[in-house]
Amino acid sequence: MNFLEEVILKEGKAMSEHVLKVDSFLNHQIDPQVMQQVGQEFARLYKKEGITKVLTIESSGIAPAVMAGLELGVQVVFARKRKSLTQNGDLLTAKVYSFTKEEENEISVSKKWLKAGDRVLVIDDFLAHGEAALGLASLVEEAGAEVAGFGIVIEKSFQSGREKLLKKGYRVESLARVASLSNGSITFTRSGQEAWSL
C-alpha cells in the first residue's frame, strides 16, 4: 500500500458508490506534506519526459500541480472555469461536463502560456469519466503542444476515464486507483486485479 492509499483510508470517506470525500487533505483543506509527496512522485514518474509545462484545472488540481511543477522546475498553468475580466481575446477553450456538479463549463487558458513545442504534463485531482482530462488535452493540442502524459492523484477505476485516455494513446499515471466505494468501504486496485480495503 502506498503513502497516498494510506492517507485516503485514514482521511477519506465513501459518501456513495461514486463519491469519495477527501476534503481534509486535497479538495477543501490542503495537506502540504501530502501534496509535496504527490508532486515528488509525479516528478519521479515523468522526469525523463522533457516536461516544459504542467497544466491543471481550477481549483483542486492546483495544489498537486504546483508541487509537481516545483519538483520538475517548470511553470504551472491552470485552466479557468470562468472567464476573468483580465482575460481578453487569444484564449484556448474547451467545454467540460462535470458529473459531480451536473453542469457544463467552458474552460480556458491564455495562448500566452501554452505554446507549440511545449511538452505538457496534465495533472488533476480525480479521474472518473475523463471529461476534464480530455478537455485539458484538447487545450494542449489546440496550442500545438504535446501531452506528455497525465498525472492523476486519485482514479476511480470503476469509471471509464482511464479507458478513454488510453484509447487515445495517452500515458496515464494514477497514484491511487480506487476499485470500489461500495458499502462505505474504499477498495484499491493493483495490476492483475488484486484489491484490498480497510
Salt bridges, closest charged atoms under 4 A:
GLU5 OE2 - ARG190 NH1 3.04
ASP23 OD2 - LYS21 NZ 3.85
GLU41 OE2 - ARG44 NH2 2.59
GLU49 OE1 - ARG119 NH2 2.89
GLU49 OE2 - ARG171 NH1 3.33
GLU106 OE1 - LYS83 NZ 3.32
GLU106 OE2 - LYS95 NZ 3.58
ASP118 OD2 - LYS53 NZ 3.92
GLU131 OE2 - LYS164 NZ 3.34
GLU146 OE2 - ARG119 NH1 2.97
GLU155 OE1 - ARG162 NE 2.87
GLU155 OE2 - ARG177 NE 3.26
GLU173 OE2 - ARG171 NE 2.98
